Amino acid sequence: MTTQPSRVSVAATSSAPRPPGTDAGGPELGRAVLRLAAAAGVLGLVLEVAMDHLHPSSAQPNDTVAAFREYSRSGAWTAVHLGQLAAALLIMATLVTIARLGARRPGMAGALSVGGGVTAVLFAAVFAVQMAVDGVALKAAVHAWVSAPAGADRTAAFLVAEGLRSLEKGLAGVFQILSGLTLLTLGLSIAFGRWLPRWLGWVAAVAGAGTVVGGVATAHTGFSSTASAIMAVPSVLVAVFLLGVCVCLWRLAQPASGGP
């Protein structure tokens, strides 16, 4: 005679506590994916800080002539910008993983995460174009300018380089707006859905809003002191958010404890 499980035992099983991290969808993504995303975020942040340190920055960025002369003397210009691109792609991988976790949540939290995943891919694509313009095309144009003989040829070379610089500023503004929207949507998803520590969500949301404002300022004023001042606090908050979510991702990847 087959014994059917009692309703009490079924209810007890279904209401048993879920392993840590299951509510965020961690195990479903795979522990290796979560660990890789956590490592990518930390590595991307460290690489970005290192590349910013190596990037020539003595001249005021909006002083075109001074900036171009500084760029022309840099032997690591292209390598630095390729490093910045690598850092952005690593960080994008972390943000897309967070978006995938949040997309499993019902309601507004899930919808916001989907939007954040889309804008994360978009900001990385725009940044790739920006690095191609800044790190390769602009470097070649500046070299042509400093190498050209005085006169009409040099003036024409400068105008070409200046046009590329204007394109770079436009791309930088769009990149900042898209990255800000990514942080804002993912942050609100976390804050409202509570599938990661809520304070991390608010940190990301504030950082994202500030980054959007900074992007608008960059689009209007270029690499001005005003735009840099607006971006100062959001940049710190972005670092706090990334480190925090990387810790969370790593913890989600840990096997659930079998004991109480």
Buried (B, 14 or more C-beta within 10 A) or exposed (E): EEEEEEEEEEEEEEEEEEBBBEBBBBBEBEBEBBBBBBBBBBBBBEBBEBBBEBBBEEBEBBEBEEBBBBBBEBEEBBEBBBBBBBBBBBBBBBBBBBBBBBBBBEEEBBBBBBBBBBBBBBBBEBBBBBBBBBBBBBBEBBBBBBEBEEEEEBEEBBEBBBEBBEBBBBBBBBBBBBBBBBBBBBBBBBBBBBBBBEEBBBBBBBBBBBBBBBBBBBBEBBBBEEBBEBBEBBBEBBBBBBBBBBBBBBBBBBEEEEEE
